[in-house]
Amino acid sequence: MAEPGSIAERVKQQADIVRVIGEYVRLKKSGQNFVGLCPFHQEKTPSFAVHPAKQIYHCFGCGAGGDVFRFVMEMDKISFPEAVRAVAEKCGIPLPAWRGHGGPQAAQATEQRRVLVEMQKEAAAFFQRQLETAEGRAARGYLEDRGLAPATIARFGLGWAPSGGELLARHLRSRFPAALLDASGLVSRDRGGHAFDRFRRRVMFPIATDAGQVVAFGGRALGDEMPKYLNSPETRIYTKSRVLYNLDRAREAIRREGFAVLVEGYMDAIALAEAGVENVVASCGTSLGDAQARLLARFARRVVVNYDVDAAGQAATDRSLALLLGAEFQVHVLLLPSAGDAKTDPDQFVRERGAAAYRELLAGAPLYLDYLVGRARRLDTGAVEGKLRAVNFLLPYLGLLPSPLARSEWASRVAAELRVDQTVLRQSLAQAAAERRPELKPAPELLARIGLAVAATPAERRLLKMLLDADALRARLAEEIRRGDLHQGLETEKLFAALVDAAAGPVGRGSAETLAALGERLEERDRRLLFELAFESAAEASWEEAESCLEVLARRKLESELRSVQAEIETLKAGRGEAGERKAQLLRLLERKQSLQKSLRGHEE
Ligand SMILES: [Zn+2]
């Protein structure tokens, strides 16, 4: 967040995080850290910790965490520049003349951002013009086939990225400083350093902030090009997790109606808006982030989620829903009836069945917990194990409810609905029902089960901790992990990748500044685990210990490869197809299986 060399960074280096947070929270020294009662959730025993050396805070209960600026922003509900100023004042750090800007560096950064915004605006106009060309006609045809009126195409600023490959790059170069071309996210470079258009042969959807400023684009391939959807990369003006598509047009309607409809894709949002459901936003992907939830909370606390919840993205969808629940949203789930085998998305539904039918379903969308109870009931076979399975399925969600009263109400409803007898209920719901433990927080294992926390084995945790703290081992360790791709497929894969990448950089040298910055770039659940590890005190690590942990990862990887080869073999044996072809393939797989088994034996010795 604080850019290198910026005023914010200087303030952060001089500020004392313990002193600033100490103004809000009574902190007590505990080992090398300070602990206190978390100001972000209700609790009776302290789970909130501040790390003076790493300059971060973290709550082991609710997961809140960040650097000194994030803390002040969240506590005082102020913007980043205001937080920088507030921290500087609290710590008596003199600032250059402010007047809403903050010195030459800040002024320069502001100017750069202004130009980047200007470039996106120019690009949006460019893409729109391209829709009128001979080449753009196919794209216009596609949009019209999907039922979009010319007025809608214009209102959403839809456009066409031509196949030429450098038309936009050339156009931008003639108007803007070359140095900012790369920072715009609109231009890529080949190996020879030659600039070309990032988006080619794609229908373009401008993505704007809630204030209506275009900051990025989503591009949909018309043909079979992959990926089907290509997004702008994150830039100085665009953070994917902080933008909701269509919020700028929908915000007034959301306030007026008291709720938002949350859909997955651009086309869903546009089709619904065209059909008169104006209070619709898209998360652009199945996984909603914390920041997006906070953004939405500024306009309404009720949301109807209209995802494809039975699809492959179930886990990601569950995570988004659970996140909204934990953020004190009243969450409803709208499941559209499927047509035959095919799932119906909102876009298709309003086109085929009309807006009135959609509104009717919208009004009747059940509460999220009702929907979950429905799912739990399907697990309930009537026998004790079935009931336990159903109760266990619901437990983590109940634990997420912020209010003890709501938790207790839902606990009795679950008992009644599942006809769970008192003994089973007392055993299983005791931790979640919360009458006796108002400060209850779901345990990490429960959070992991619904995707809100990262499940990590002891070996993974130990290795991550070493990458974080063991200066003498870090480089070698990172190299070993990278070389063997040992983190591939792990729950902790992303966190490993980030730390391995950072091993050479300043995080590797334990810089407090960059640990918080690294956290900002990670997904929320990865950031939580990172901060948790940062607070853990651990014994000095040796290379022998590192090797034994690496060994665990290597074995796990071989075993998982072996499992997938075995599965392929079985599919092949059961499958149809040309016999000679299949035999050759089977032979290859059997060889692969043997060599994997051999390597595994090698690891056992
Ligand atoms: Zn907390």
Boltz pocket constraint, residues with backbone or C-beta under 6 A from the ligand:
constraints:
  - pocket:
      binder: B
      contacts: [[A, 38], [A, 39], [A, 40], [A, 41], [A, 47], [A, 48], [A, 59], [A, 60], [A, 61], [A, 62], [A, 63], [A, 64]]
      max_distance: 6.0
